[in-house]
Amino acid sequence: MSTGSPVGSHRVVNPAGALPQAAERLDPDPEIADDEVRIAIERLNLDAASFRQLRTAHGGDGAAVRAEVLDIVQRRGKMHNPVTGSGGMLIGTVDAVGPRSPLGLKVGQKVATLVSLTLTPLRITDGLAAWDGASEQVPAEGHAILFGRSIAAVLPADLPEPVALAVLDVCGAPALVRRVVARRPHAATTVAVLGAAGKSGSLSLAAARDAHAATVLAVVRTEDEAARLRGTGLADRITVADATDPLGLAEAVTAALDGRGADVTVVCVDVPGCEHGAILATATGGTVVFFSMATSFPAAALGAEGLAADVEMLIGNGYVPGHADYALHLVDSHPALAELFTTRVGEPEEAR
Ligand code: NAP
């Protein structure tokens, strides 16, 4: 058994010298190095931005979406959408553990990987036969590899697996929101969450409340989504606006927050083009958290400069220590969150 690099560079086929996330292609050989773990996969959770892009590109044709996912994994040795640059994560059963693996996993444990599919060596062996290409969650057979420096969470016994998978996919968002809101210098912090009825959005609402935000504003695209949130107690106020319409969004947020921008704006929308609206909707000295993978760095940086907006902008790093436990704790303590997630993972995309 060979010794791997803890960051997985020994699995990079090309380009030489890249780390796995930036690599064009990884080697998903099932034989593990002595610090690796092999997972027998059961279900992939495609990142929302990636799935939306694939579905849109193929006009909702599930068979074509499935064929493209298979093609990407075959070509790249990982599920790394070349258009959105995003991946997702997976659940499966620990199948083999190298003697020097520091992850503390045991053969037979059911786990969710908490590192992106964009850097996880992956081989699919069932042709995704059990997937209709119409939902983010993909039943799949095959294997995935975790490196020495990876993260995985043992699945909770008390949540249905598809719900746990969906929660853990976006668990970086609530942990980051809690941190950002908690460090604000004054108590009367207002938080606006864009895409608030979605998975990361609803968890972010709960985290903002947990961090004692004074006002939590949910921004959703449709009346239908507003109705889903009403009465859940997750938001103090709800407003309907298109996050890709900068002027309309800023107007809706300031109207809902008594004439001021938000102190913290969290972008949890899964479509491109939300940078300028989020910046305009944020008060001077405030913070924009770009959790969305559809965020453009030039659009955000140049947009803020062009608007002379003195706002801090954070990229939503998917990792914050304790993020998985925190997200699961929020779902456990807010029945409305569990209900939103259950509805979301049980629904075909077209119904939303
Ligand atoms: P999700 O559950 O699909 O939620 C996205 C929400 O945005 C949905 O409620 C959607 O409404 C709404 N939306 C779409 N277009 C909108 C618009 N123009 N205006 C207002 N709202 C709009 O997605 P998610 O899983 O929470 O993921 C959200 C984002 O986070 C994605 O970009 C995903 O790639 C990213 N992500 C980041 C990380 C990280 O580590 N930073 C990790 C995982 C995911 P409809 O349902 O009506 O379309």
Residues whose N, C-alpha, C, O or C-beta is under 5 A from the ligand:
A	BS01	NAP	D47 A48 A49 D169 V170 G172 G195 A197 G198 K199 S200 G201 V220 R221 A241 D242 A243 T244 C268 V269 D270 V271 F291 S292 M293 A294 G316 N317 G318 R352
